[in-house]
Amino acid sequence: MLKNTVQRTSFRNIINIIYEKAYWTEGAEEMEDMVMSARKAALFVGVHVMTLRDWADRGRVPHEVNHRGWRLFKISDLERLKRDLEAKKGNARQI
């Protein structure tokens, strides 16, 4: 369990570093087009990966599918989803 927490913390730190770099440079527009895998996207949003995949399959979360069949989520869409979830105070079932 400790290992999972360390991985989550490290991932969030990486995302924060990427955002700082993007917003302090002219790469902010490029950040919005960046994509994440389902597992990383779920960590970023704060839901289980199967929940995110289910939402994607039902069309509730925009995503792309690459040539290997992996779901890819744009960071801008994930930020919107995260804001919506926080606004609903964690009641993820009402999306």
C-alpha positions as CSV (number, residue, x, y, z in Angstrom):
1,M,0.0,0.0,0.0
2,L,2.9,2.4,0.8
3,K,4.3,1.7,-2.7
4,N,1.0,2.7,-4.3
5,T,1.0,6.0,-2.4
6,V,4.6,6.8,-3.4
7,Q,3.7,6.1,-7.1
8,R,0.6,8.3,-6.8
9,T,2.6,11.1,-5.2
10,S,5.4,10.9,-7.7
11,F,2.9,11.0,-10.6
12,R,1.2,14.1,-9.2
13,N,4.5,15.8,-8.7
14,I,5.4,15.1,-12.3
15,I,2.1,16.5,-13.5
16,N,2.6,19.7,-11.5
17,I,6.1,20.1,-12.9
18,I,4.8,19.7,-16.4
19,Y,2.1,22.3,-15.8
20,E,4.5,24.8,-14.3
21,K,6.8,24.4,-17.3
22,A,3.9,24.7,-19.8
23,Y,2.3,27.8,-18.1
24,W,5.6,29.6,-17.7
25,T,6.5,29.1,-21.3
26,E,4.6,29.4,-24.5
27,G,3.7,25.7,-24.5
28,A,0.4,26.0,-22.7
29,E,-1.6,25.3,-25.8
30,E,0.5,22.2,-26.5
31,M,-0.4,20.9,-22.9
32,E,-4.1,20.8,-23.8
33,D,-3.4,18.5,-26.7
34,M,-1.2,16.1,-24.6
35,V,-2.8,12.7,-23.8
36,M,-2.6,10.2,-21.0
37,S,-3.2,6.5,-20.7
38,A,-6.3,5.3,-18.8
39,R,-4.3,4.3,-15.8
40,K,-2.5,7.7,-15.5
41,A,-5.7,9.6,-16.3
42,A,-7.5,7.7,-13.5
43,L,-4.8,8.6,-11.0
44,F,-4.9,12.3,-12.2
45,V,-8.7,12.5,-11.8
46,G,-8.9,10.4,-8.6
47,V,-11.1,7.5,-9.7
48,H,-10.5,3.9,-10.3
49,V,-9.2,3.0,-13.8
50,M,-12.3,0.7,-14.5
51,T,-14.6,3.6,-13.6
52,L,-12.8,5.9,-16.1
53,R,-12.9,3.2,-18.8
54,D,-16.6,2.6,-18.1
55,W,-17.3,6.4,-18.5
56,A,-15.3,6.4,-21.7
57,D,-17.2,3.5,-23.1
58,R,-20.5,5.1,-22.3
59,G,-19.4,8.4,-23.9
60,R,-19.3,10.4,-20.7
61,V,-15.6,11.2,-21.1
62,P,-14.1,12.1,-24.4
63,H,-11.2,9.9,-25.5
64,E,-9.3,8.6,-28.5
65,V,-8.2,5.1,-29.2
66,N,-4.7,4.5,-30.6
67,H,-3.7,1.8,-33.1
68,R,-3.2,-0.7,-30.2
69,G,-6.7,-0.1,-28.9
70,W,-5.6,1.9,-25.8
71,R,-7.8,4.7,-24.6
72,L,-6.1,8.0,-24.5
73,F,-7.5,11.0,-22.7
74,K,-6.6,14.7,-23.3
75,I,-5.4,16.6,-20.3
76,S,-7.9,19.4,-21.0
77,D,-10.8,16.9,-20.8
78,L,-9.4,15.4,-17.6
79,E,-9.1,18.8,-16.0
80,R,-12.8,19.5,-16.8
81,L,-13.8,16.1,-15.5
82,K,-11.8,16.7,-12.3
83,R,-13.4,20.1,-11.8
84,D,-16.9,18.5,-12.3
85,L,-16.1,15.8,-9.8
86,E,-14.8,18.2,-7.2
87,A,-17.9,20.4,-7.7
88,K,-20.1,17.4,-6.9
89,K,-17.9,16.6,-3.8
90,G,-16.8,13.2,-5.0
91,N,-20.2,11.8,-5.9
92,A,-18.7,10.3,-9.2
93,R,-21.8,8.3,-10.0
94,Q,-23.8,11.5,-11.1
95,I,-21.6,12.4,-14.1
